[in-house]
Amino acid sequence: MDLALRHEHRSDHQCVYLRSTEDTRRNGTCRLPPLPATGSARAPCGAFASGDSQVTCRLQAVLPVATQYDPQSTFYMEKEYEARNTYNLYRQAERFDVIHAHWTTLAPYFSALTTIPTLVTYAYIEKELHQYYQKHFPRCLPVCVSHAQANMLGDDSIPVVYNGVDLDEIPFNDRPEDFFMIVGRMTPGKGIAEAIRIAKKSKVKLLIVGHVTTHLLSEEYF
């Protein structure tokens, strides 16, 4: 699936996007249009992620391949590269006006080291973590991907910005078939096995869309 991030910008504002180095391909293609030059020392729009990320802007990478796709990677190296990627961005933070981080990066903890605001998109987060971030990291500004998620966190002040999609690449079907569908990587945390058990118990058809990586528990789980 090709998932596009719509980024609205002004020519005098520079934004950078921080993505996880664990599996940067899980969200498909990230389209971040480069910003016009302003003559200042500030950097144009860019992304900090693994080298195999599919982006249309300038990319800075601390490793060539996302750890989920590297069979030689380990849990410890996963955490190391995640920290290194975040550090690589925040050591240059003053070059940007806004840092947009995709949780679960370490961005909240680095956000206290700069005056540049960090916008964090909560793809998923525990209520306890959100409350901790709000208490300790005032420059870390959260955004939810749905109103249901904001309600779960019990914080009506959180803005909601839906995941962006390119409607030209997703044809509309006014005659849908009767089935349930789950989309996600073949890992225990995505709930594939739970969906299968529910579908069997409910006696409904289930369509599974996902991919198997070469790292950690994915192949065994599949």
C-alpha positions, 0 to 999 in steps of 0.5 A: 500500500502506498501511504502518502503524508500530505505536508502543508508548508510555507516557504519560510518554514522548514520541517523535518520528519523523524521515523523509526529505524525498526521498520520504515517501510511499514507505512509505505511511501512517505512523500514530503515535498522539498521546500524552496530555499530561503537564503537562510541557514535553515535546512529544507524539509527532510527525513531521518530514517533508515537508508532504504526508506522511500521518500521524496525529500532529503534523507539522512540515515544512520544505517542502510536497511531497516532492522526489521529487514536485516537478518543480522540485526539484534534486539540490542542493535535495534535500540542502538540505531533508534537512539543514534537516529534520534540523536543525529536529528536533534544535534541538528535541531536548530536548523529546523522550525519543526520536528515531526516524529513518528512514535515510537521514537525517542523524540520526547526525551530529546525534545527537552534539549532544544527550543525547537518544538517537536510534533509527535504523531501517536500511531498508538500509545499507552495513556500512562506514556502520554501523561508522562510526556505531557508532564515532563516534555512541554515542547513535545506536542501530540497529535492523534490519528483518530478521535477514538484514540484521543478518547482512549487517552482521556485528553480532549485537547489533543488535535486529531489528524488522520493518516494521509492517503492519495485518493487517486491511487485507491479506487472506490468500490461501491459494491464491497464484498462481505468479509472482515480484514486485518492489515499488519506485519506478521508479528505478535503485537499486531494481533493477527492470531487474535483476529483469526480466532475471533473470525473462526468463533464468529464464522466470518470470512477474514482477509489478512494483508501483511508481510513477513520480515526476516527479523526476530519473531516474524517468520516463526510467528507466521 
